[in-house]
Amino acid sequence: MLQHVGEKPYRDLYFWVGEHMHQHFMLPADELIDTTLPGPRVNLAVLKELARRADKGEDPLLAIEEFYAAEFRRAASPPPGLRALLAALARDRR
């Protein structure tokens, strides 16, 4: 986004993001974030939810623990095919 701030679509996004940035923020090092891990995906979902709540004037902390837990379960759960395989293996062990 910062590399393309002069371009129309990025310019609008830059100003929108700027409204949600704290004056003492640090940008993340993209090359260090492993998006295959659940943590970064959950953190991004939480940041988006906080921004959505801010845009609507909602309480940012209301039920955020439940939101975070649900996102983590969703991000950390095995894919549907693997879930079925694990269930079948568990049945076979009984």
C-alpha positions in Angstrom: 0.0 0.0 0.0 2.8 2.5 0.9 4.6 1.7 -2.3 1.5 2.6 -4.4 0.0 5.5 -2.3 -0.1 7.8 -5.4 -2.3 5.4 -7.3 -6.1 6.0 -6.9 -7.2 2.7 -5.3 -4.3 2.7 -2.9 -4.7 6.3 -2.0 -8.3 5.8 -0.7 -7.1 2.7 1.2 -4.2 4.6 2.6 -6.5 7.3 4.1 -8.9 4.6 5.4 -6.1 2.7 7.1 -4.7 5.9 8.5 -7.9 6.6 10.4 -7.4 3.4 12.3 -3.7 3.7 13.0 -2.3 4.7 16.4 0.2 7.5 16.4 2.9 5.1 17.8 2.3 2.2 15.4 4.9 0.0 13.8 4.4 -1.7 10.4 4.8 -5.4 10.4 7.6 -7.1 8.6 5.7 -8.9 5.9 8.5 -11.3 5.1 8.4 -12.5 8.8 4.7 -13.3 8.9 3.9 -16.9 8.1 0.2 -16.8 6.9 0.1 -20.6 6.9 0.0 -20.5 10.7 -3.3 -19.8 12.5 -2.0 -16.9 14.7 -1.4 -14.4 11.9 -4.7 -15.2 10.2 -6.6 -14.8 13.5 -4.8 -11.6 14.3 -5.8 -10.2 10.9 -9.4 -11.2 11.4 -9.4 -9.5 14.8 -7.9 -6.3 13.4 -10.5 -6.3 10.7 -13.3 -6.8 13.3 -11.9 -4.0 15.5 -11.8 -1.7 12.4 -15.4 -2.6 11.5 -16.5 -1.9 15.1 -14.7 1.4 15.1 -16.3 2.4 11.8 -19.8 1.7 13.3 -19.0 3.3 16.7 -19.4 -0.1 18.4 -17.8 -1.1 21.7 -14.4 -2.7 20.6 -14.1 -5.0 23.6 -17.7 -6.3 23.8 -17.5 -10.1 23.3 -14.0 -9.8 21.7 -12.8 -12.8 23.6 -15.6 -14.9 22.1 -14.8 -13.5 18.6 -11.1 -14.3 19.0 -11.8 -17.8 20.3 -14.2 -18.5 17.4 -11.7 -17.2 14.9 -8.9 -19.3 16.4 -11.0 -22.5 16.3 -11.9 -21.8 12.7 -8.3 -21.0 11.7 -6.8 -23.9 13.7 -9.3 -26.6 12.8 -8.2 -29.3 10.4 -9.7 -29.3 6.9 -13.0 -31.1 6.4 -11.4 -34.1 4.6 -8.8 -34.5 7.4 -11.6 -34.3 10.0 -13.4 -37.2 8.4 -10.3 -39.2 8.2 -9.4 -38.6 11.8 -13.0 -39.5 12.9 -12.7 -42.8 10.8 -9.4 -43.6 12.4 -10.8 -43.0 15.9 -13.7 -45.3 15.2 -11.3 -48.0 13.9 -9.3 -47.8 17.1 -12.3 -48.6 19.3 
